[in-house]
Each structure stands twice: as C-alpha cells, then as structure tokens.
C-alpha cells in the first residue's frame, strides 16, 4: 500500500511496508524508550509526588414537611435539597468553621480544594470526601465538615435537615498517585514518542540506498551495483579467511 503526499510541489511516496520494516529494525530502541518511560513515571510517582489519603463520611438528608406524598415528587424534592445542601456545605462559612474548630493552618480556599461533596446516584445521600497528605488529618477534617454541616444546616433551616450516619475511618492506603496507571501512561508515551521519531526519520530520509531507489527517485536505470560491506561483514570475512589459512597450514 502506497500513500502519496505532496510537500512543496515535490511528490513523496511513503511505502507503509517499508515504514513497518524500518520500525522493525528499530524495535530495540522503541522498546527501550517504553522501558525508560515506565521507569521515569515509576520514580516520579514514588519519590516526587506526595501521597494523598482519602477519607469519606456519609450524611442522610432528612425529608421535610413540605415533601409531597407522591413518590416521584418526594424524590425530586429530596434531590433538590441534597444539591442545595451540598452547595451550602462548600461555602466559606462552613469551611471557616471547620478551620476554627480544628485550628487548621490554612485558609478556606485551601481547605475547599481538598473537600469534595457529592450525591451518589442522585439520592438523598451526601458523601463528603477529604484528601490530605496526613491520613489522620484527612479523617478528622471529613468528620468535622460533616459535624459542622449537621449543626449549621439545622440552624439555617430551623429543623433537623441532615444526619451523619457513617463517620470517616482512618485511611490505610494512599488514594493517589495511582502508580500502575502512571507507569502504563509513561510506557505508552515512550513507545509513541519513539515510533513518531523513527517514522519522521524514515519519511524525511532522502538518501538513495537501493537500485529501486535510483529508478524511483531519479528515473535512471542502474548499470551495475557495488555491494556494500559494513564493518561486521568485513570482520566476519577476515575471520573466515584466517580460519581457512590455519586449516591449510595444519594440513
């Protein structure tokens, strides 16, 4: 299969089979690039990235008196309340209360970056997740955010709006970085980069190597060809010649 491309009015023919053969000759370098990419990402993930621990606490949004008896209406009202409460939990007032209670050395914007509030499957459940380099700190912050939310939501709505039903546990394993995932990405990046460089070198290599190249690019017919002997070939021939001389002398 041949793909024709034009660059600056000069026609360039790219033989895909030849490209694959050229890549096959460089397979060692390509594999090495993949191994290097794997190793670089492994070292980066293990020694340069600070591990983060994740702790989560769960809250249940309680129904209100205004909830309709209709199941569909009740679900819609509950989901809307959950979304509203999630936004309120991530407000500056709530975050500053957590900072004050735990005496954290950070402002509310820094704390907010480590806090995630979401509702799994659009239910009445609020899941508060905190990521921190200290596992105990992550657990304490998650539980305190939930406690502040339970208290302040009750104050704002003048009723018991949410209730903690599962506190955060002390995380044992870091949630990030994902070392296997990072290593695979590094390996793929190395392979793709090496294949790309080899392909570019092949495409822009305009040197003539074979008789077919002379006919293809110059439109001329070759009268004769001188075989090229590289260093390995000459050394092998020299070795064979020496062995032949030794045998003759021995005879």
Secondary structure as GFF3:
##gff-version 3
##sequence-region A 1 251
A	DSSP	beta_strand	2	7	.	.	.	ID=ss1
A	DSSP	beta_strand	10	15	.	.	.	ID=ss2
A	DSSP	alpha_helix	16	25	.	.	.	ID=ss3
A	DSSP	alpha_helix	27	43	.	.	.	ID=ss4
A	DSSP	pi_helix	44	48	.	.	.	ID=ss5
A	DSSP	beta_strand	53	61	.	.	.	ID=ss6
A	DSSP	alpha_helix	71	89	.	.	.	ID=ss7
A	DSSP	alpha_helix	92	102	.	.	.	ID=ss8
A	DSSP	alpha_helix	108	114	.	.	.	ID=ss9
A	DSSP	beta_strand	115	118	.	.	.	ID=ss10
A	DSSP	three_ten_helix	120	122	.	.	.	ID=ss11
A	DSSP	beta_strand	125	132	.	.	.	ID=ss12
A	DSSP	alpha_helix	135	157	.	.	.	ID=ss13
A	DSSP	beta_strand	162	166	.	.	.	ID=ss14
A	DSSP	alpha_helix	179	203	.	.	.	ID=ss15
A	DSSP	alpha_helix	211	213	.	.	.	ID=ss16
A	DSSP	pi_helix	214	218	.	.	.	ID=ss17
A	DSSP	alpha_helix	231	250	.	.	.	ID=ss18
###
